[in-house]
Structures are given as C-alpha cells and as structure tokens.
Amino acid sequence: MSVREEFDDWASEGRDRGMEQRHWHTAKHVLSRMPVEDGETVLDLGCGSGYAARALRDAGGAGRAYGLDGSPEMAHNAREYTDDDSVGFLIGDFGDLPFANDSVDHVFSMEAFYYAADPVETLREIRRILRPGGTVYCAVNYYEENVHSHEWQEFIEIEMTRWDRAEYREAFREAGLHVAEQDNIPDRETEIPPASEFPTEEWDSREAMVERYREFGTLLTVGVVP
C-alpha cells in the first residue's frame, strides 16, 4: 500500500482529527519555539488535518502558511477546516517539493518525516527551498531510542525509517543544514492511569507508559540553513 492510499483511508475514516489531538500535546511546544517573524512563509510537511498551519497563522506571525501532504483526502479535509485565505494546502511528494529555491522561511514536520520514501533526498529538498537563515523543525515519535515505538512498523504497510538521534544529526549536516539543537519534548498531557489499573490493553506496566510519554516523548531535531 502506498502512503497516499494509507492516509486517504485514514482521512476518510476521520482519523486525521484523532492524530491532531494526540500530536498537539507536543506539537504546540515545538511550534512555540519556531522563530517565525511577521510575513514569513512556513511549510508544514505532512500536514494531516492542517492544524499546524492554522496554529501558526492564528499566532499572528506567519504571512503565508502551506501544508503539504501525500494524501489528497488529508489535504481536502485540511482545506475544509479553515477559511483563512493565507493558508494553502497542497498534494505532493516529500522528495520533490513544489516550491522554488530559497522561497520558504521555515519548515515544520510532526510525525511525518519517517514516511518519506527517501529521507535523505527529503532533507536535500528542504535545504533547497529554505532561504538563508531558514529553519526546519523535525519532530518524530518513531525513533531508535524510543523502544516503545519499534512495533509500530508491524501495524502499517508503509516502510518507515527509524533513525537514532545521531543519525538525524548526521543526515541534517550532510544535507547542508547546521544542527542548532536536538532534544526530547515530553508529553505531559496524556493521562497515565494509576499502577493498580495495569496491565492495560496496550501496556504491561505503568513504568513503561511513563517512560514512553514522560521521558522519551517526541524527538525534535532543529536545522538551520547557513
């Protein structure tokens, strides 16, 4: 199954809104750190329901916000969720971004980068479209150190890339991006039941759930164009 087919199905089932609710716990902290100035152009790569583009516009900084997704149904739904003419949604491939060289100020990607068919080429494309001084904020929950995410591949037919922290830094640098920072953003909003209620359907122990959400959380790698 292709990325398009997989996420068209998700969008038609209304799962785009569910992803938005789950991702927002950490995504909002990433978005708040982005140095978006008045009038700048921002791209949300793998936009899903389009919540990040809407949030960046609502915050009053971005002059123009685009969301790109490989799923036409996701992009269609995202368009339906806003009437802001300064937010646009595109259908496209991560390895061939439909933007001119040096035309975007910031790129945000939450829980989407590891679906890229060629993540190295995706980083080169991000570098190509970013202006000097531009930034990319890449946030993922599926990464090597997060052992609780390793089984995700079993439940999805799309081949995913699972890098560790060092591999992200190395790939950013090879694409021509300076690594400005890399850290973990904990999810402090997901409810963790008391130990007396474990095991649950998805967790054997409360300790494992605490580790997954409070300690590992989302891995954020920030790149800057020289």
C-alpha positions, -999 to 999 in steps of 0.1 A, spaced: 0 0 0 13 35 -9 14 65 15 -14 80 -5 -37 50 -1 -29 45 36 -36 81 46 -66 85 22 -82 57 42 -73 74 75 -87 107 63 -120 91 51 -124 75 85 -119 108 103 -86 97 119 -69 129 109 -87 147 138 -76 120 161 -40 124 151 -43 161 156 -55 157 192 -27 133 200 1 152 183 -9 186 197 4 176 232 39 181 220 35 199 187 23 231 203 56 233 222 76 228 190 56 254 172 60 279 200 98 276 196 99 284 159 113 319 152 86 329 128 86 366 121 58 388 105 52 380 69 73 349 67 64 318 48 61 284 66 56 249 52 41 221 73 55 189 57 30 160 61 3 183 73 -26 159 80 -55 179 92 -36 212 88 -36 221 125 0 234 125 -6 258 96 -37 271 113 -19 275 146 10 294 130 -14 318 113 -36 322 145 -4 331 164 -1 361 142 34 356 128 33 337 95 23 357 65 16 326 45 13 290 57 13 260 35 5 224 43 17 196 21 5 160 23 9 130 1 -28 122 6 -54 141 -14 -81 132 12 -59 147 40 -53 179 20 -90 181 12 -101 177 48 -75 203 59 -89 228 35 -124 223 49 -112 230 84 -102 267 77 -115 297 58 -82 316 60 -71 326 25 -35 328 37 -34 291 44 -29 268 14 -29 230 12 -10 210 -15 -7 174 -26 29 165 -32 59 142 -27 84 148 0 112 141 -24 101 167 -50 87 197 -31 66 221 -53 85 252 -42 112 274 -58 147 276 -44 151 299 -14 113 305 -12 104 293 23 114 307 57 106 277 80 96 241 76 78 222 103 72 184 103 54 164 130 52 126 129 56 125 91 93 126 82 98 89 87 72 81 60 95 97 33 105 72 6 140 87 6 145 107 38 180 119 27 165 133 -5 137 149 15 163 168 36 181 180 5 147 193 -8 141 211 24 175 226 22 168 237 -14 136 255 -7 147 272 25 161 307 24 195 315 41 188 316 79 157 294 74 149 267 99 135 232 99 118 217 130 115 179 126 96 161 153 92 124 155 80 98 180 92 69 159 130 67 165 155 42 177 159 53 213 121 51 218 119 13 222 81 16 227 77 28 191 96 -1 174 65 -22 170 46 4 150 60 -9 117 40 -41 123 8 -22 121 13 -2 89 22 -14 54 43 16 45 80 12 51 92 36 77 126 50 85 138 45 122 169 66 128 185 73 161 195 107 174 229 107 159 217 96 125 193 125 124 221 150 132 244 134 106 217 134 79 209 171 86 245 180 83 250 160 51 221 179 36 238 212 43 219 221 75 235 232 107 221 213 137 210 241 161 195 218 187 182 184 194 161 174 224 132 154 237 98 170 244 78 150 269 41 145 266 27 157 300 -9 156 290 -16 120 281 -33 105 311 -14 77 328 -36 55 350 -25 45 385 -4 14 389 -34 -5 402 -50 -4 368 -21 -21 350 -17 -41 329 -39 -25 303 -46 -35 268 -15 -17 254 9 -16 284 23 -42 307 34 -17 333 29 19 344 67 23 343 67 16 306 40 41 299 57 68 319 89 61 301 72 64 267 54 96 273 72 115 301 108 105 293 111 97 256 82 118 242 89 135 209 124 137 194 130 172 180 159 180 156 163 216 145 183 225 114 193 260 102 204 270 67 238 288 68 
